[in-house]
Amino acid sequence: MDESFPETRASFAALVDRPGDEIPLAEAALLIAAEEYPGLDVRDYLARLDALADSVREAVDNAQRPEEAGVVLAQRLHDVEGFRGNPDDYYDPRNSFLNEVLDRRSGIPITLSLLYIEVGRRLGLSIKGIGLPGHFLVQIAGSATYLDPFSGQPNLSAEDCALRVESIFGGRLRFDNSMLTPWDNRGILSRMLTNLREIYRERGDRPRSLGVLDRLVLLDPRSSVLRRDRARVLADLGLYRKALRDLDEFRRLEPRARRGERFRTWYRSVRRMAGRMN
């Protein structure tokens, strides 16, 4: 538990203890933001999502089919409400926080996709997150219609998605239809946090990296990789006893790891440093 944000972190932990698609996506995302923005009013931002849905409700309700409704929603959110991607400052951390997306009407693919999902849900539309490699978009559930909230492109096909992957990776990654499998809310939150973690890692911001890893572990407590990675950050911050607890859990989850000389040397070093702490 992060001692700086005990109530916020406890609320987040309680939400993500639910099954994947029962996690309230917007509320959990706003609790992630609340650790960066102390005093953030989660209920106020949820009400703003309600108001946003009300502003596009009539246009969406006039659509005859779910696919058409999804296209109308994308056009209204992008063209009328002005929600769009921020390619000029893609790695600005603010793009990863839902409150900032609502305030600035700008974000990255996953936070804009989350916005579409949550507004759609309030309108009775089932919209699913699709985590393509290198890009995130959404699908009108049960249809072959995909929407790209970052660019505002509606009515994309599976072939369009394949071309997007090929363009991002320059042909180095072969598209597979499994890439179009919808993600649950746990997966969406994990990818949001993973993006934020990479930004903080590039900036050398270990305290914020640790906060992100704490929440990733809450989302996936059985991930040995997350335990190992958090132990590394904890050790870098001089928090050796906490690092040792994560390493012990890593050893339990990955029994083979204890046989590696490199890991054993690291483990002994952390244990020795933890023993020196009063």
Beta strands, then each sheet from edge to edge (+ up, - down):
strand 1: 84-85
strand 2: 106-107
strand 3: 127-130
strand 4: 137-140
strand 5: 146-148
strand 6: 153-156
strand 7: 182-183
sheet 1: 1+ 2+
sheet 2: 6+ 5- 4+ 3- 7+
end
